[in-house]
Amino acid sequence: MKKFISNSINMIRTVLNYLTGNPTPTSGIPAFATAKTTVTNKLVLIDSLNEIILGNSVGTTLDTNLIRAAMSDMAFHIGSSVAAYAASANNNTLRLEVNFSRPAFNRLKKDEVDDICQLIHDRGNTHIAAAGAFGCDAANITDLQTAIDLYRTSVQNPRQAIISKTDAIDNVTLLVKEIKDNYFKLQMDKMVNTVIAAEPQFVKSYFLAREIIDLGVTHTKIRGTVKDDGDVPLSGVNFELRNAITNELFAQTLSKAKGIYSISPVIPGDYNLTWSFNGYQTIIENNVHFSAGKELKRNIVMQLVSGITIIREGDIPSPGQVPINLIGVNGTPASMVTIEVTGPAGVRFGAVANEIDPPGPIHFDKETGSITMTLDMFIELCGFGPGLNILVAQNIGMVLTHYKLTFTNLEP
């Protein structure tokens, strides 16, 4: 197959993927949905024919279910057009022959659905001149025959000879040309332009997706690594691509082992890039342009959140206990806490709102001391539930004792 045809197929697929992911702007245009469905069905035929071109002409290599769905949809379209013509001409025999509902196609057995579709094809071909005014054209008739032939090949129906590679290449070329010249240029492109005032970025991205690029060289994509300032790879960093105008999420991924991340393919356009990871400063790069067929590389170095420091300190009567309000102490993976006790009496800390019984697991039994640990460990040892709230410090001696809690690298 010619390289230009292959690249055109990739363009068609990119456009359909973009439209499927962004259905809202054209949701008020019924004709657009109809055209998109037709192009989708034609792409099913193209993909099936490509299997034959690549040498996989054995029936089991073709997706029978996809081909049947496309074939039935095409037959429904032609049958509806011919039935409408037949009704206008008072030809009830013809109308009954071709008038099948969508559920009716689904109920047909696999060895009879192609016969019904063939009948509809033949009647449509006979009456194409008159039925054309009711929404059917010669290209629809040709596509239906291609679908029927592919379906019979996929189920290895002896009535259908295996489609030759030459025929498959010719059919693909015709299908691609029809999609580009008829459905894209004459229909869908023009309908997309009707929403440009309300959806300028959608329209821009649509026409960027319509560009034919050499995807045999490279996809439009982004890749790179994420490390901390000590050159240590960070796994699990969230990377997002968002539309530069609407801020709508296009794609996201998490960095993997060795800090590696990538997103491909990316529809050409302008994006905002965001790297975020708990405990580290978020990195944002706005209005980055992705050119068709180009690869962007970003190697990111993330800094630990310097955060803020909160100190809680006071005296504990002897014997007695005091509540310590820790509301606002919002931690990150880098948060630390240093506990200092001044005085000869023992002090215990625990997450209990009334008496500490048994005493909290963090304690200084007989003398002044200090200890530093991560905030996560502190929360675990003190037995806190979700959210840091009230800590209780208990003086178990007979002398007034002073405590000081220093929390560092907290979330701002």
Summary of the structure (lengths in Angstrom):
residues: 412
radius of gyration: 34.1
end to end distance: 58.9
largest distance: 108.3
contacts: 1295
relative contact order: 0.10
helix: 42%
strand: 24%
